[in-house]
Amino acid sequence: MTAATNKKKVFITETLSPSGRALLAVRDDVEMVEFPNMISAPDFNAMLKAHAPVHGVALGATRFGEPELDSSGDMKVVTRIGVGYDAVDVPALSRRKVPLLTAGTANSPSVAEQALFMMLWLAKRAAEMHAMIKDGTWATRLGALPFDLYGKTVLIVGFGRIGTRTAKRCQAMEMQVLVYDPYKTAAEIKAAGCEPVADLDLALPRADFVTIHCPKTPETVGLFDAARIKLMKPTAYLINTARGGLVDETALLDALVSGRIAGAGLDVFEQEPPPVGAALHALPNVIMAPHVAGVTREAVDRMSEQTARNILSVLDGEPIRPNVINHDVL
């Protein structure tokens, strides 16, 4: 058998950084094939079939499941340049004994920073302060005073890689940190210097800020609906840098317009990209970003490098176990 036929073909999205590509490029037994990040399912399947057998894939936003497994012919490993995997059919991969790996802790500092930034932006009334200088309304400044994070209470929903880092940053601001995560023990949360709360609904009225850091699952879709948002204080702010769909945007809009809550920070949306001109976008008490909390310059390099290592670890027969989602295949 020739060296060429021994090569493993790996599909990589165009968003994989040069540093990640370099880790794959030095391997004589790996052939890289690039594909667009937002490629449609039919076009992606056609590419897979044209290049089959394909042995590994590094996904950005592209969906992946049973049809893609069929088209690839001999898939050995599926990876995500990120930590979310709601666009991947995990049960389908498990049925084929194909591991799914994510980028682990690579982007967690970046998302935690974005959550804190949104809290600060809202607390310090950044847009209004900027406008006072730009529009020459300096004299009105004492009628729109900002406030401190110091001494405020933040409720962190989800205490994984990102939630734990967010807690550290909030503690540095001298905030009281409450944590709701039914999959973490009270001892773990207390060990991190935070207060565990067993009932989300009972904790919400205590919080000045609520920041969401849990995965999108059937259990968490619509987690913050109208009834739950209504439990928040009228002076409280809701931050979502996790996944669209965890917050009911219609209910959120109603709460913001009616003054039931003070404001919101959103990096993710039910529909991405959201429709231009949506009513939510015009509100002065909302800060938004286009799903980039975990996509800083540094995070892209960290995630890409980890993605490349994930692929190689499986092809070499030694999967990086902490990054594997479907442990049943190991």
ABEGO torsion letter per residue (X at the ends): XBAAAABBBBBBBAABBAAAAAAAAABAABBBBBBBAABBAAAAAAAAAAAOBBABBBBBABBBBAAAAAAAGBBABBBBBEABAAABBAAAAAAAGBBBBBAEAAAAAAAAAAAAAAAAAAAAGAAAAAAAAAAGAAAAAAABBBBBABGBBBBBBEABAAAAAAAAAAAAAGBBBBBBBAABBAAAAAAAGBBBBABAAAAAAABABBBBABBBBAAABGABBAAAAAABBAABBBBBABBBGABBAAAAAAAAAAGABAEBBBABBABOBBBBGBAAAABAABBBBBGAAABBAAAAAAAAAAAAAAAAAAAAGBBBAAABABAAAX
